[in-house]
Amino acid sequence: MALTAVYRGVVNNFVALAAVAAAAAALWRPDELVGWLRGLPPVHAAMAVVVALGVARLRRRARDVYLVEYGCFRPKPCYRAPFSTCLEHAHLMPYLVDEESVSFAIRLLERSGLGDETCVPEAYHYMPPDRSMEASREETELVIFSAIDDVFAKSAVRPADIDVLIVNCSIFTPTPVFADMVVNRYKLRSDVQNVNLSGMGCSAGLVSVGLAKNLLQVAPLGTNVLIVSTEILSSQYYVGTERAMLLPNCLFRMGAAAMILSNSPEQARFRLGRVVRTVTAARDTDYRCVFQEEDDKGNTGIRLSKDLATTAGHALKSNIAAFGPLVLPASEQLMVAFSFLKRKLLSGRTKVRLYRPDFRTAFEHFCIHAGGRGVIDEVQHGLGLSDDDVEASRMTLHRFGNTSSSSVLYELAYIEAKGKMKKGDRVWMISFGAGFDCNSVAWECVKPAADADGPWTDCIHRYPVDLPDVGKNV
């Protein structure tokens, strides 16, 4: 351990050590340094000045982006859907779901990692479920407006200060769209730029962050972006018997999150780091991994492939290949390079495993999309993370279920509610979505939360909870 610490300290601070050595040499023999500088050809000196000025200009051109505040929808107990209720409702709809499908759904729930406090919209509590446009609009207004009210209540930013609005929801896309709904409710300015993203699944929240970053880096100082992420369930309840299409009924739960991003550091809570998006839709299996279609009886639903967790793992590997070099310290990158070189040199003679970088040297916290127990397991295994590292993801899945693109904000809220976030801590958010997409976003904490107010307020004292070992995970 001591040798590892020394190695990382030397390699990660090599540039600083070299600069100190050069400065010491210059101070020790300043006449030699002056002589060397005078000996440079004028053309070389001029080129060096131009390059230095160009690098400085590029670094100054892109503004830093900050997370000012975020808020999450907190469902009331009346929306709870415990296992007993799910079982009872399933048996009350025999003409929609057969007994074999009911048994499958119950086994799925038992293995899913969801607890008895997860919530579904009011429309799901009717027999049969209310799949009307009106029910979907009511759910939309409930979850979205609650999340936005929360973020405005916790920040000094007012609706009139919002310059850009980005709203994402994958399946339900009414006319007017969600963005117009928000503009109408909060009476945003007539010149507000608004974007409505749909069909991107659980990855859309971090895709929205990437879009906001691109806009804020070239926008005037003090520009504010409001991002709202949700998934509306009311109109999407699947009433058929296809097992792969029953999965969303069992895993998805109501939720929404809102965040305010700005290019001004004033009152900022987090500074946005690297954002990397990987799209694997060129592969047919990945493209159809999360697919909306009709079954053989004409019932519309979302078909989730049995290879979803494996597909997520492959997408994560591609994403890491691009994200890792941007965030890992030099010591870890050097170890990867050495192992790759060793494999090349010993090719055909012996099998050499590539070194798996330790991302805990780059991040203190991990927010992995709570898409299901199997997805979290796949990412934990792939990154070599401990149970403590994925605690926020598992507990979010247990308490709130799969809330789609908003889940990573519930996880960030969990970390803060447990008092684990400190100034300077780095956070890695990972999300997956239809397409197939994998997104990575890095944050650095500027100012921890003053209190634990948020979606975990009434239950954080009960977490973490022990989850049963169920064998093969969902």
N, C-alpha and C positions, 0 to 999 in steps of 0.2 A: 504493500500500500504506500509506503514511504517513497519507494523508487518511482511508482506511478505518479505520485504527486509532484515529485521533482521533475520527471519527464514532461508532464503537462505544463508545469510552471515555466520551464525553459523554452519549450517549443511555442507555447501560446503567447509568450512575451518576447519572442526572438527579435522582432522588429524594434521594440523598445530598447532591448539590451544592445542591439547593434548601433542604434542611434546614440545611446549613452557612451558606448565605446568610441564611436567616431568623434563625438563631442570632446571626450577626454583626450583623444589623440590630437585633436585640433588645438586644445588648450595647452597640451604638453609641448607641441612644436608648431606654433601658429605661423612661423616664417615659412615652413614647408607647405602648409595649406594655402597660404597666399601665393606662393610660387606656382603651385599646381593650378590654381584658378587663373592666374595670369597666362599660363601656358596653353589654356584652352583656345582653339581657333574661334574667332568671332562668330562664325556661322553656327558652330555647335552650341555656344553660349546662348545665342539668340533663339535657337530651336528649343533649348531647355526652358527658357523663360516662357515661350509660347505654349509649350506643353503644360507647364505648371499653371499658367493662367487659365488654359482650357479646362484642366481638371478641376480647378477651383470653381470655375463658372458652372460646370456640370453639377458639381456637388451643391451649389447654391440654388440651381434652377428648380429642382424638385423640393417642394415644401414637405416638412414632416407632417404626418397625419396623426390625430389623437382621438381616442375615445373619451368623450366628455362624461357620459353617463349612459346607463342602460337600465331597462325595466322589464319585468316579466309578468305575464298574466298569472294570477293565483286563483285557481278555481275554488268555489265554495263546496262544502261537503255534500250538498244536495246533488252534485253531478257525479258522485262516486259510482264506480262500477266494479264492485268486488266480484270474486269468482262465483259466489253463490248467485248473485244477480244475473251474471252472464249465463250461467247454467239454466236458471229458471227461464230466462227470455228465450234461450235457444229451444227449449222444449215447448214453449208457447207458440213457436213458429214452425210446426212440423211440415207445412206445405211449402216452406221456403228452404229449409235445411233438413236433410235426412238424419237418422240416428247415427249413422257411421260418421257423418261430417261433424255432428255435435261432439262425439267422442274424440275425434281428431282435434277439434278446437280446444277442448278442455285439456287434453294432453299438451297441446301447444302452450296454453296459458300457464300450466304448471311448470313448464321448462323455460319460460320466456324471461324470467327475472323481474316481471312486473309484480307489484304488491297490490293489496286490496284497496289502496287509497287513490289509485289512478282514476281519472275522470273522463267522461265522454259527454258530448253535448246533449242538451235536453231532448233533441229529436231522437236520439238513440233510446230514450227511456219510454218511448211509445211503442205499442204493439199493433201493427208493425211499425218500424221506424219511420219517422217523417222525413222523406227525402225531397221535400218541396224546395223551390227557390226561396220562399219566404223563410223557411227554417234555416237555410244556409246563410241568408242575409242576417238573421238574428244572431246566429253564432258568430259571424264575422264581426258585427258591431260589438258584441260582448268581449271577445278576446282581443281584438285589435285596439279598440278604444281604451280598454283597461290597461294594456301594456303601454300605450302612448301616454295616458294620464299619469302612470307611474313614473315614466322617465322625465316628464315635465315637472312633476312634483319634486323630484330629487335633484334637479339641476336649475341653474339660473337662466337657462335658455327658454325663451317663450316662443309660441307658435309663429309670431311675426318675425322671429329671427331665422326661421328655416328658409334656406335658399334652394335646397335640392331635396326631393322626396323619392325614396326608392322602396317599393313594396313588393314582396314576393310571396306567392302562393302557387303551389304546383297544379292542382287539379281544378278547383273551382275558380272560374274567371267570368264574373258577371259583367254586364254593361249597364251603367258606367263601371269602370274597373275600380279596384280597391284604392288606387292612388287618388282618384277623383273623390271617392268616399271620404278619405282622410282630409283632403282639401276642403270639402264641404263642411265636415264636422268641426274642424279647427279654424276655419276661415283663413287659410293660408293666403299669402300674397298672390296677386294675379300673375306676377312674373316668376313664381316658383317653378323650377324645372322638375318634372315628375316622370318617373319610369315605373312601369308595372311588369314584373317578371313572372312567367308562368311555365309549367311543364318541366322544371329543372329539379324537382324532387327535393330531398333533404339537404342538398348541397347549396341551394339557392341563397341561404343566409350569408355564407362566406363569399359566394360569387358577388353578392351585393356589396360586401365590404371591399372586394377588389375593384368593383366599378366606382365606388365612392372614393377610393384612394386615387384612382386615375383622374377623377374630376378635381379633387381637392389639391393635388400637387401642382396644378396649373391655374387654380382659381385665386382670386384676390384674398389676401390675408383676412381671416375672420369669417370665412364662408362656413356655413353649417349644413350638414346633411342629416336628415332623419331617415333611418332604415327600419322597416317593419317586416318581421318574418313570421309566417304562420302556415298552417295547413288546415283547411276547413273540411270537416268530416261529414256533415249532415247529409249532403246530397250524394255521398260516395259509398254508402253502406252497400256491400255486395250481398245479394239475396239468392245466389246460386249455391252449387255444391262442389265446385272445383276447389280442391284443397289449396293449390298454389294461389288462388284468388281469395281464399278465406283468411290468409295470413294478415293482410292489412286490418281487417275487422278486429283481429285479436291483439295486434301490436300497437296500432296508432291510437293516440289519446289527444285531447284538446289542449292547446297551448299557443302562446304567441310571445314574442319578445320585440322590444324596440330599443334602438340605440341612437345616440347623437354623436356624429363624428365631426371634427373640425380641423382646420389647418392652423388654428391658434392654440398655443399651449396653455392659455388662460383656463384655469379650473379643470384641466385635463386629468383624467384618472389613469389612462393607459396610453402609451405611445405605440403606434402601429409599426411593426417591423416588416418582414418579408411576407409576400403573398404569392403562392404558387398554385396554379390550377392545372390538373392533368385530365385530359379527355381521351377515353379509350373507345369511343363509339365506332371507330374503324373496324373493330372486331365484332362480327355478327352476334356472338354469344353475349358480349358485354352490352351491345345495343339493345338486346331483347331481355336483359337481366331484370329490369323493372319496366313493365310494359302494360299500358292501358289498352284493353280490348274487350270484346264480347265473348262469352263462352258459347257452347254449342246450342244453348237455349235462348240466346239473345240478351243475357244479363251482363251489364257492363261492370267491370272491376279492374283492379290492378293485379297483374300476375307477377309474383315474385319468384324468381328462379331458385331452385334448390341449391344452386351454386353461388348464391349471393355473397356469402361470407368469403368464399374462395376468390370470386371476382373482385371483391373489395380488397383482398390481400394483394392481388396482382396489381391493381390500380395504385395501391399504396406504395408498392415497390417502385413503380415508375415515378410517382410523385416524390418519393424520398431521393431518387437519383438526381432530381433537379433542385429539391429543397435543401438537402443535406449540405452541399458545398457552400450554401449561402448562410447557414446558421451554425454549423459545427465549428468548434475551435480547431486550430491547426494541428494540435496533437492527435485528434481523432481522424482527421483527414489524412494525415501522414500514415497512420496505422492501416487505413483502408488501402492507400496506395501501395504500401509495402506488401500487404497480403495479395493484392491483385498482381503485383510484379512477381511474387513468389509462385503464384498459380501459373503464370505465363512461362516462367523459367522451368518449372517442374512438370509442365504439361506432358501427360502420357506416362510419366514415371510414378507419380503418386497423387492421390487426391488431396487437394488443398482447399479448405473452406475459407471463403472470404471473411474477413474480419467484420463483425457487426458493430457499427459505431454505437457508442453509448450516448444517446440523446439527452440523458440526464445531466451531461456536462454542459448542455446548451439551454436546458429548460428545467425549471423547478416544478412546473405544473402542466398537466395534460388534460385537455378537454376533448375526448373522443366522442363523436356523434353516437348517441344512445339509440342506435338503430335496431338493437336486439342483442341478446346475450352472446350469440355466435360472432357477431361483428366485433364486439368489444374483445372477445377472446382472441380473435384473429389478429387484431392490432396489438394487443398486449404481447402475444407470442412473437409477432413479427418484429417488434421493437425491443423485446427483452425487458419489458416494464414489470415492476413489482405490483402486488395487489394494492399497495398504498397509492401508487401512481394512477391507477384506474378507478380508485374509490369514487371520485366525483361522478364518473360516467355510470358506474353500476348503481349508485344510489339514486341518481337522476332517473334511470330507467325504472328502478323499483318504485319511486315515489310518483313520478309523473308519466311514465311510459315513453313511447317514442313520439315526441312532439315535433318531429320532422326538423326543419331548418332552424327552429328556435332552441333546440336541445342544448347546444354548446353554451348558450347564455345562461340556462338553468344550471349547468355544470360550473360555470364561472361564479355564479351566485352561491353555489354550495361551498366552493373553496373559500370565498370571502366570509360566508356565514360561519364557517368553522374557525375563522380567525387565522387561516394559514397564509394569506397573502400579505407580503411585505414589500416595501418600496424597493425597486430594483429587480424583483422577481420576474422571471420570464415565463410566458404561457404559450403553449402550442395547441391550437385548435385544429381538429381534423374532422372533415365531413365527407360524406359520400352521397351521391345522388344519381338519378336516372340519367342515362346517356351512354356510357357510365362515366361519372365524374369523381375525382378525388381532389379535395381542396385543403391546403395547409395555410394557416395564418399565424404569424408570430406577434405577440404583444409583450411590452415591458411595462410593469406597474410603475406609475408615477406617484400615485397617491392612493393608498388602500382605503376601503370603505370605512366611513366613520362609525357605522353600526351595521348590524346584520339584518336590517329591514329588507325584505324581499320575499320571494316565493317560499322560502324555507323558514320564515319567522315562527310559525306555530308548530314546527316539527323537527327543527334541526337538532334539538336535544336528544332525539330518539335515534339519531344516525351517527355512525353507520350501523346497519343491521346485518345479521348473519344470513347469508343466502344458502339455501339447501343445495347439496350436490345432486344434480339430476342426470348425471351421465352425459349422453349426447345432447349438446346444447342447440338451441334454436338460433 
